[in-house]
Amino acid sequence: MSEASKGISISTVPIVRRRRAPVVSETHTQQGATHQDAFSTRHRARVLALQALYEIDSSHHEPGNVLSSEPPQTAPPARSRAFAKKLVEGVVGRREEIDAMIALHAPHWPVAQIPSIDRNILRIAIFELLSVSDTPPKVAINEAVELAKVFGSENSPKFVNGVLGSVVESEQLGI
C-alpha cells in the first residue's frame, strides 16, 4: 500500500535529528577529579550562562536576579554555578566590547539581528577567549559549537564556528 493511499503525507512527517554527545576521555587529574568531571562542570556552567544571558536579553531582568532564581532542588553544583556567574558577569560587564568584536567579524549581520541564542553563545565564547586563561581557544570554540548544535538553528554551528575562527585569527590567540 502506498503512502498516499494510507492518507499520510510525507511533508507532515516530522524529521528528528539525533545529536551525539561529545566524547570525553576519563583520565584523572592531579586533584583526583576526572576530566569528565571538569568537562561536565564547565559544560553545565556554559549552559546555565547561556540560559541566564538569554533571559537577560529577552526579559531585561537583572543579572543577579536571574542567576539566583534557580530552585534549590534543581540547582546545579556550586562549581558550575560559580563558573556560570563568572561568565555571565564577564559578558554583561564587557558586552559593548564583545558586541563590537561580533560586529567586526560578522559584518553582514547587525548584532541586534543575530538570533539571541547565537549572539549569546558568541558572547560567552569571546569572553572566554579573551578573559578566561585556563580555557584553551579550541575548547572555547568547540563548546560554543556544541551549544549551537543543541540550542541554535540548523545553521548556527557553522555561523558560530566561522565568527569565532575569525576572532581567534585576528586576535592571534592561536589554536
ABEGO torsion letter per residue (X at the ends): XBAAAAGBBAAABBBBBBBBBBBBBBBBBAAGBBAAAAAAAAAAAAAAAAAAAAAAAAAGBBAAAAAAABBAAABBBAAAAAAAAAAAAAAAAAAAAAAAAAAAABAABBAAABBAAAAAAAAAAAAAAAABAABBAAAAAAAAAAAAAAABBAAAAAAAAAAAAAAAAAAGAEX
